Amino acid sequence: MGIVEKATEYHLGLLKAKLARYRAQLLEPASKSGPAGVGFDVQKSGDARVALIGFPSVGKSTLLSKATHTASETAAYEFTTLTAIPGVIEYQGARIQLLDLPGIVEGASQGRGRGRQVVATAKTADLILVMLDATKSEEQRRLLELELDAVGIRLNKRKPDVVFKRRTTGGLNTTVKLTKTDEKTIRTILASYKLHNCDVMIREDITTDEFIDVLIGTRKYIPCLYVYNKIDAISLEQVDKLARTENTVVISCEMDLNLDYLIDRIWDNLGLVKIYTKKRGARPDLSDPVCLRKGATIEDVCIGIHKSLAANFRYGLVWWGRSSKFSPHAQKVSLNHQVQDEDVVSIFTK
């Protein structure tokens, strides 16, 4: 029985690899001149981008209007939004672009409706809000997850800890025991992609699907919040059950319920840090922070202020922020110094 299961898993892995390759060719053709994979012409702006995705008529346009004070066409029928509509959430000194994408229909991953454009734009987001109708079944969530997964968007997942490099010679190196796949399956998948010479370092117990994702290389790992709208139309017991679900926020756009909490959760999931600047002999400017992603460096701060600063950088000072080792005295730092939330920074140029 064990041998039969191993053989089945092996052939299934090979089939998955071929299917993933064909799907990638369909959705992301080698020629970029065609319209198939082109997103909506909305310039990315602000400190982060949040994409609103959902089936038609779930209240995305209403949420955009109330969260950003952006005029967006709304109506109680499907397909109100035919293009991407941007708005801006101003929160704690940050400007967060909220993008209302047209309603997804089943088959979007195969290009139905404006599916490919929606997906291409969603891949540029720092956070996805999957908007759902609290009065409908959980099937809506499952279908949306399937559509996004089919086009390579991995929600609330991290990239597998696998290092893959093409080589003139090479081999396969694993540092953990593989229980969800095996070395034979991995080698066969590599061969199916015509990868006979490469260096693969597998540092966690991955599945066949996760290994294929690494090979494809175009997968996007994006945090996601599931936003259930219309909670005023369901029972308190149902609201409580939904609210306790991981990565979920319950709201009512119609009655303005929980919208402030949703924006708080958006901020938390984006993982932005606020960096304050200070000129020589002056107090820090706490009214206009530079907002960056966690893990940002002094070089990122320079670029956030003005592109020329990094090229002419001499040294920086971090004052009483969390990353300063000598608080409250300033610490002299280089371009690669990693900043933390609420650091106060002075930049000195040549």
Summary of the structure (lengths in Angstrom):
residues: 350
radius of gyration: 23.6
end to end distance: 71.7
largest distance: 76.8
contacts: 1066
relative contact order: 0.12
helix: 32%
strand: 26%
